[in-house]
Amino acid sequence: MPDSFFTHSPEWRWWIVFYFFIGGIAGGAFALSALLRLFGQPGDRPISRLGYFIAFPGSIISGLLLILDLKRPERFWHMLIQSETFRPAFKWWSPISVGSWGLLAFGFFSFLAFVGALAEIGWLPRGLSGLIQGSLGAVVNVLGGVSGFFLAGYTGVLLSTTNRPLWSDTVWLGLLFLVSGFSTGAALLLLLSWGRNTPTIRWLKELDTWTLVLELVVLVILLASVGTAVLRPVLFNAWGVLLLVGVVLVGILVPILLHFRPVLGRLTVPSAAVLVLVGGFILRVVMLLSSEAV
Amino acid sequence: MAEPMGFFTDTSVCIGCKACEVACKAWNQLPARNGGKVQLSGISYDNTVSLSGIQWRHVKFIEDFAPDRSTGRWLMMSDVCKHCVQAACLEVCPTGAIIRTEFDTVVIQQDVCNGCRACIAACPFGVIEINPETNTAMKCTLCYDRLQAGMVPACAQACPTHSIQFGPISELRQRAQERLEQLHAAGVTQARLYGHDESILGGLNAFYLLLDEPEKYGLPSNPQLPSRNLAPSAALSAAGAVALGLLGLVGLRKQRMDRLAAEERGQGEGSHAG
């Protein structure tokens, strides 16, 4: 029996499934917005603002979900501050520790960008739009984009840095979640901009398609890296069927097909986006709960 | 720092009396399973099932019978936290709740733990779980309070056959080696030590003499630290972030080129028209 089967389940269930999904979307959406701000055109701004409007609420919901998952939620601050000495609690080799600081950083930068975006559309004083424009905006976008990428990917690294079946039997989960976070972030942006057909939308569609191809490749490598001794008890069952149908077929292959053959007319793009989101969610469900079921 | 202390559990003399379980529960004031209701597990004579947040000692009953029932034996083993020299739980704990004591043992500080359960997923032996009464992660403390008072841990004190022996690690290792040689001389060739040297997680401060392969006792043959996956996993993710960023940039550059080409075409047509 593989060594990872002698362990106990941490019972990371639905709060964490939703956190991984929403955190991935928030991080991916901010990273896309940052790319558009730093290297795009003025015409890309409406979509990048949309990304900021997704990212900040996403970071708040992420934090709340993580707190709810704790068995002692009132002690959530122990993640950041040592309760005995009140000094910062930081362990670079502990993904939960680094992730707590990463989420805090992402929340900070996504808040700044959120305020900047509200200023840009005139809901707050115009001067605050400097938070996403000019040199200050570049700093916010670079640091927010890096922390967005981090948020999307560290969750998979966290799972691999355990001794549990499936999670610790591969080093590809972080990359898989990162790519999935990017594709679901792009999908939500596409869904929320339904009806528009700007160059930015075309860029997003193209990018999402290639990201889905990459996701499929990473998923195949991940499963191959795990080996049958682990796959047999963990995924050669209903979870594996859900992975194949819900993620590979519904969440990846059909949206790619819809990109090349827009058979649903004006419903093609939103339909594909919804399927990508559904697939991204099921990916988190299967990767977390199939291991928890062992 | 005091001398490293620990347990040597000689499973060859364990009789499955569960005195260790009872002593542990009594001293540490741990609640009964199922609210005290009797519930049979169906696993031999084992009704406490596994180590958990309220079960810091657990006696395993392993019925080792040949398929045709021609031969058979009962293996018994009192399981406990291994107090690893390189402890996976201590490594991943984000709050600093898990500490190494002056006795080289590993203890979870109950006033610091916030119940994130990282330690549960990290422990390669399935030792830690949440205590539902405190909602914090719990496991054997190697009776830290008793050690500080110069006393022997409750389980070792209660063990009637000296299957659980407590003492300085160096002394226990010597004793374990002598017992192993004694068993080998008596023809028990399958006897072996588990965790007595640095080969398993730098050494286990609660180590064992087993009568068969570790897997038969529910012990991993090659337990490892979770951090073995950290660098490769993080590096792959970072490379992926760079690749996705470049993918986005290539798309944006293509978009700009298309727009410039369209503008040039427009100007060309305009000058023709002019």
Contacts between the chains, C-beta under 8 A, distances in Angstrom:
chain1	res1	chain2	res2	distance
A	1	B	215	6.0
A	3	B	124	6.5
A	3	B	220	3.8
A	3	B	221	6.6
A	3	B	222	5.8
A	3	B	223	6.0
A	3	B	224	7.2
A	6	B	124	6.5
A	6	B	125	6.3
A	6	B	126	5.6
A	6	B	218	6.2
A	6	B	219	6.7
A	6	B	220	4.5
A	6	B	223	7.7
A	7	B	120	8.0
A	7	B	121	7.0
A	7	B	123	6.4
A	7	B	124	6.2
A	7	B	125	7.4
A	7	B	126	4.8
A	8	B	50	7.6
A	8	B	120	5.4
A	8	B	123	7.1
A	8	B	126	4.1
A	8	B	127	7.7
A	8	B	128	7.0
A	8	B	129	5.8
A	9	B	120	7.3
A	9	B	121	7.7
A	10	B	117	3.7
A	10	B	118	7.1
A	10	B	120	4.2
A	10	B	121	4.0
A	11	B	117	6.5
A	11	B	120	7.8
A	11	B	130	7.9
A	12	B	117	6.7
A	12	B	121	7.5
A	31	B	241	7.8
A	31	B	244	7.5
A	31	B	245	7.6
A	32	B	248	7.0
A	35	B	245	6.7
A	35	B	248	4.4
A	35	B	249	7.0
A	35	B	252	7.0
A	36	B	252	7.6
A	39	B	248	7.8
A	39	B	249	5.8
A	39	B	252	5.1
A	40	B	252	5.7
A	41	B	256	7.3
A	41	B	259	7.9
A	69	B	116	7.8
A	70	B	114	5.2
A	70	B	115	5.1
A	70	B	116	5.8
A	71	B	114	7.3
A	71	B	115	2.5
A	71	B	116	7.9
A	71	B	117	7.3
A	71	B	130	5.5
A	71	B	135	4.0
A	71	B	136	6.7
A	72	B	113	7.1
A	72	B	114	4.6
A	72	B	115	4.6
A	72	B	135	5.4
A	72	B	136	6.3
A	73	B	114	7.8
A	75	B	95	7.7
A	75	B	112	7.8
A	75	B	113	7.7
A	75	B	114	3.6
A	75	B	115	7.6
A	76	B	114	6.4
A	78	B	95	4.1
A	78	B	96	7.9
A	78	B	97	7.4
A	78	B	112	6.1
A	78	B	114	4.8
A	79	B	94	5.5
A	79	B	95	6.3
A	79	B	114	7.1
A	79	B	116	7.5
A	82	B	95	7.8
A	82	B	96	5.6
A	83	B	95	7.4
A	83	B	111	7.2
A	83	B	112	5.4
A	84	B	96	8.0
A	84	B	112	7.1
A	89	B	94	6.8
A	89	B	95	6.1
A	89	B	96	5.8
A	91	B	93	8.0
A	91	B	94	6.4
A	91	B	96	7.9
A	93	B	91	6.7
A	93	B	227	5.6
A	93	B	230	6.4
A	94	B	91	7.0
A	94	B	92	5.1
A	94	B	93	6.9
A	94	B	94	5.0
A	94	B	118	7.3
A	95	B	92	7.6
A	95	B	230	7.2
A	96	B	92	6.9
A	96	B	94	4.2
A	96	B	116	6.0
A	96	B	118	5.0
A	97	B	94	3.8
A	100	B	94	6.5
A	149	B	241	4.1
A	149	B	244	7.6
A	149	B	245	7.8
A	150	B	241	8.0
A	153	B	237	3.9
A	153	B	240	6.9
A	153	B	241	6.6
A	154	B	234	8.0
A	154	B	237	7.3
A	156	B	233	7.2
A	156	B	237	6.9
A	157	B	229	7.9
A	157	B	230	6.9
A	157	B	233	4.5
A	157	B	234	5.3
A	157	B	237	5.9
A	160	B	229	4.3
A	160	B	230	7.7
A	160	B	233	4.4
A	161	B	92	6.7
A	161	B	122	7.8
A	161	B	226	4.5
A	161	B	227	6.4
A	161	B	229	5.5
A	161	B	230	5.1
A	161	B	233	6.9
A	162	B	92	7.5
A	162	B	118	7.6
A	162	B	121	3.8
A	162	B	122	5.4
A	162	B	226	5.2
A	163	B	88	6.3
A	163	B	121	6.9
A	163	B	122	5.8
A	163	B	123	6.8
A	163	B	124	4.5
A	163	B	223	7.3
A	163	B	224	7.2
A	163	B	226	5.8
A	164	B	121	5.1
A	167	B	121	7.6
A	168	B	226	6.6
A	168	B	229	6.2
A	171	B	229	5.2
A	171	B	232	4.3
A	171	B	233	4.3
A	171	B	236	6.2
A	172	B	233	7.7
A	172	B	236	6.4
A	173	B	233	7.0
A	174	B	233	4.6
A	174	B	234	6.6
A	174	B	236	6.2
A	174	B	237	3.7
A	174	B	240	7.9
A	175	B	233	7.9
A	175	B	236	4.5
A	175	B	237	5.2
A	175	B	239	7.6
A	175	B	240	4.3
A	178	B	237	5.1
A	178	B	240	4.9
A	178	B	241	6.2
A	178	B	244	7.4
A	179	B	240	6.0
A	179	B	244	6.9
A	182	B	244	5.2
A	199	B	255	5.2
A	199	B	258	7.9
A	199	B	259	7.0
A	202	B	255	7.4
A	203	B	248	8.0
A	203	B	251	4.9
A	203	B	252	6.4
A	203	B	255	5.4
A	206	B	251	5.5
A	207	B	247	6.3
A	207	B	248	5.7
A	207	B	251	5.3
A	210	B	247	5.8
A	211	B	244	6.7
A	211	B	247	7.1
A	214	B	240	8.0
A	214	B	243	7.5
A	214	B	244	7.8
A	214	B	247	7.9
A	218	B	240	7.7
